[in-house]
């Protein structure tokens, strides 16, 4: 059921509340280093470093100080750095300080983006 909600977030024209998708408590992660992971990184906590992963889900109590490079990014907390992703979802509780480069984006009302965001140029063969 959650997978269908996540899919509908990106494939539907309707506005969806991102914070409905994730419970208030999930993995707590605090670290001061770069992270590379080939799966879903799903956490609350603080990361001081760059993140490279397939899917990133950062909870309402998360703070990321560094750049993010991922296929799918769900932000409910705070990011102080640039985001580069195919699909980006920014919840109403989120604050992003930096540039966002995306192919598809969803921004809920009251989300704060202190920077700019732009659609990536498509690659032509």
Secondary structure, 3 states (H helix, E strand, C coil): CHHHHHHHHHHCCCCCCHHHCCCCCCCEEEECCCEEEEEEEEEEEEEECCEEEEEEEECCCCEEECCEEEEEEEECCEEECCEEEEEEEECCCCEEECCEEECEEEECCCCEECCCEEECCCCCC
